[in-house]
C-alpha cells in the first residue's frame, strides 16, 4: 500500500491509521479508533481516495471497515475505487501525472519503488510508532523501502506456489504425483507436454514486474552491490540463467507471448486448459475454482519451483 506525497500533516496520520486498520489487524484497528477524537461540528470533511487492485470479492469486508471508520471519524470520508488489475499501473501513472491523484494506492513494491524514486510518495515510517511497526515482518517492510524511505505499508503477503493440471501431466506421460521441483526439471517436462499434448507447460511473464531479477535471485545471482552503485550481474552464472530462458523460448517450449503478456494472461491460459502450470499465489485457486471448475477439479498444488538442483 503506497501513500501519495502531497497529503498534508494531520491527514497523513489519519490515512496511516485507516490503512493499518484495513490490514486486518483488529488490535491495531481498535487502538486507532479509540484514539480518535470527535472533531468540532464545523470541521470540514476531508475525503480520502483509496484505490485497490481487483478486490471486488472483498467488498463486504472493505465496505464494513470503511463504514466503521467513518462512523468513528466523521471528519473523514473514504472514496474507494477498485481498479482492474491489468489497468492498475497505467491508471496510477496517469493519475500521478495529473492533478487528480488518489491518496492511497494498492500496488506491488516494484511499482511503488518507481513512484518513490520520483518523490511521489511519503515516508510512511515517520507516521507509524515503533510498536505498530514491529508488528509486521521486517522482510515485508524491506520490500517497500527505497534507500532510507519506507514508501509503503505492507497490506498482504503471498508467496508463489506451483499450481498444475494433473490431467495434462498424465497425458504427457509425466507423473502427476511428482511434478518438477526445479526449473531444470521443468525443461524436459515442458518438452514432453508440448510434444504429446500440443500445449505449453507454462507461460512466464518475463518482462513483467522484475521477473528476470527475481529469477536471478533464485539462482543466487547478485544484481547490485550493497550501496547500489554498481551492477554485479555480468557473470557467467547470469549468462547461464539467460541462456536457459532463451533456449526455452527458441525451442517453442514457452509461448511467444511470454515477452509481452501479463500474469493475467497466464492465469487465463491455465484456466482454459491451455497450459499445465502456473506459478502464483494460493489466493488464485479460488478464482480458478469459480472461473474454470473442470480445470480446478484436476488441479493440484506443490511447493514453489526453485532455481537449481543444488
N, C-alpha and C positions, 0 to 999 in steps of 0.2 A: 504494500500500500504506500503510495507516494503522495506528498502534500506540496502544493504549489508555493512559490516563494513570496508572492506579494500579499499573503494573508496577514492581517495585522495582529499585533500582540495578543490581546485578550482572546480574539477569535482563534488564534493558533492553539492556545491552551484548550479551548472548548473543543476544537476539532480533534486534537490528540486524545482527549478524554473519550470522545464519541467513538473514534476508531478502535481504541483499546476495548471498549465495550463490545464492538462488533466482532472482535477476535474470538468471542465465545468464552471468555474467561469471566465467569459470573462474579467472582470475588472482586475483580477489578471493576466490573460494571457497577456493583453495589457501592464500592468505595467512592467512585467518582460521582455517582448520582447523589449520594448523601452529602457530598462535599460541595454541591452546587447550591447557591443561594438564589432565592426568588428576586428577580430584578424589579425596579420600580415600574408602575403601570405605564408610565410614559416612555419606557425604554423602547427604542426602535428594534423591531425583529430583524435578526440577521439570517440570511439564507446561506446554507452550505450545500454546494452542488457536489454530489458524490457519484462517481462512475464505477460500475463493476463490469466484468467481462463474462457475458453469457451465464448469468447466475439466476435465471428466471425460476429454476426449480427451488431456489432458496427464498423465494419471495415471501412466503408466510413468516419465516424466521426474521428476515431483514426488516420487513414492514413492522413486525412487533417490536424489534429493537428501536426502530425509528420512532414509533408511537410512544413507547415507554420513555425514551429520552426527551422527546418534545414535551411530554406531559410534565416532566421534572424540570425542563429548561424552556419555559415559554418564550424566552427571548431568542431562541434558535429554531429555525425551520430547515428541515433536511429535504433537499430535492434529489431523489435517487433516479439515476438513468442507467439502465442496463444496456451495454453496447455489445453487438455481435462480436464474437472472438476474432473473426477474420478482419474486422474493421478497427480493432482497438488501437493499435499503434498509429494507423493513418489518421484517425479522428483525434487522437491525443496530440499529435504533431500539429494538425490543423488548428486545434484549439489554442495551443501554446503560441502559435504564430499570430493569433487574432487577439482581440480584446475580450473575448468571451471564454475565459479559462475556468475549468472546474477547480474546486478547492482540493478534491481528493480523487485519485485515480487508482484503481486496482490494476497493477501492471506487474510484469515479471521484472526481476532485478536487473537483467541486462539492459532492458529498455529504460528502466529507471536511472541506470548509470549514465545513459546517453543524455537524458534530460538534466541530470545533476551536473554533468560536465559543462553544460551551458548556463548554469546558475538558475535554473528554472524551479528548483525545489529547495525547501528549507532544511536545516539540520534539525531533525526531529528529536535528537538526543538532548537538545537543550530544553525540551519541553516535557521530558519524562523523568520522574525521580528514580533514584538508583534502585529502590526496592522493586518497582514495577519493571524496570529494565532487566533486572536479574531473573525475572520470572520466565524470560524467553531463553531458548537455546542460544549460546553465543554464536554458533555457526549460522543461525538464521539472521542475526544482526550483521555478521561479516559479509553476507551475500548482498546486503543493502548499504554498503559503505563505499565511498569513493574518496580516496586519500583519508582525510580526517572527518569527512562529512557523512553522517548517517542520514541518508536521504529517504528511507522508507521504514515503515513499521511492519514487521512480519505479521501476516494475516493467517495464511495457512501454508503448510509444507507437505509436499508429497514426493515420493521417490519413485523412479521408474521400476516397473516390473515387466516380465515377459508375459504377454498375453498371446496365446496361439490357438489356431484352429486344428484340433487333433485329427479331424477328418481329413484335412488336406495333407497333413504329415503322413497319415496312414496310406493315402492314395499315392504318395511319392515314395513309398517303401521305407519310411522312417519310423522309428519307434516313438509314438506319442507319449510314452511314459518316461522317455529320456531325451527331452529337447536339448538343443545346443546350449551350452553354458558359456561359451566364449565366441568372439567374432570369428576366430579361426575355425571353430566347429560350425559356425553358421554358413561359411562359404560353401563347403560341399553340400550342405543341406539346401542352400539356395539353388545350386546347380541341379540337384535331384528334383526339387519342386518344379523348377522351370521346365526341365526336360520331360517329366512324367505327367504334369498337370497343365502345363502351358501358362501357369500363373506365377506371379512373383512371390518370393518368400516374404519380402517386406519392402516398404518404401521409406528410406531415411529422408529426412529433410535437411540436406547437407548445408544449405545456405541460410537456415532459419535459426535465430536465437543463439548464435555462437556454437552451433552443433560441432563444428570441427575442433574448436577449442576444448569442448567437453570430451571429445574423442581423444585428443592429445592427453588430457588429464587421466583418462582411463588407462593409457599406456605409460603413465608417469613421464610424459614429455613436458618439461618446463616451458612456459610461454614467455615470461619476462623475469628479470631479476627482482630482488626484493623492493628496490625503490622505483621500479617501473621505468627505468631509463634505458634499458637495453633488451632487445629481443633475444631469446635463448633457444628458439625452436628450429634454427638452421642446423639440424643434426641428422646423422644417418638414421636414427630411430624415428624421427619425424618424417623423413622421406619414406621409410618403410610403411608408416601408417597411411600416408597419402597414396602410395603405390597400391596398398591393399584396397582402398576405396575406388581408386581409378580403375583397377582391374575388375572389380565387381561391376562398375559402370560399363566399361568397354566390352565385357563378356555378356552384357544384357541380363545380368542376374538381379539388377535393380532397375526400376523404370527410369526413363529419361527425365520424368517429372521430378525426380529426386533433387534436381538442381533448382527447381523453380517453385514447387508446391509447398504448402504449409502442413503443419501437423493435422489440421482439419481434413485435408485431402487424404492423408494416410489413414485416418480413422474411417473415413467414408469407404476407402478401398477395402479395408478389413471387414467392415460391416456388410459390404456387398459380396463377400466371399472371394474377392479377387487377390487377396494376399493372405499368407499363412500366419504372419507375426505382426504385432505392433508393440512397440516398447514405450510404455506410457504409464501414467499413474493409475492406481487401482480404482480411482473415482470414475474412470471412464467405463468400467464394467457395467454400471447402471445404465449408461447411455446405450451401450451395445445391446443390453437386455431389452430395452424399450424399443430401439430402432430396428434391431435385427435379431428377433428371438430365435430363429433357426440357427444362425451363426453362434449365438450365445450358448445354445444347447450343446455345441461341440467345442466350446471354448474352455481352455484350461489356463492356469497361471503357473509361473515358475519364477525363481529369483532373477534379478537384473543380470543381463549379459555383461561379462567383463571383457577387458581389453586383451588379455593374453592367457595362455595356459600356465604362466608362472605365478 
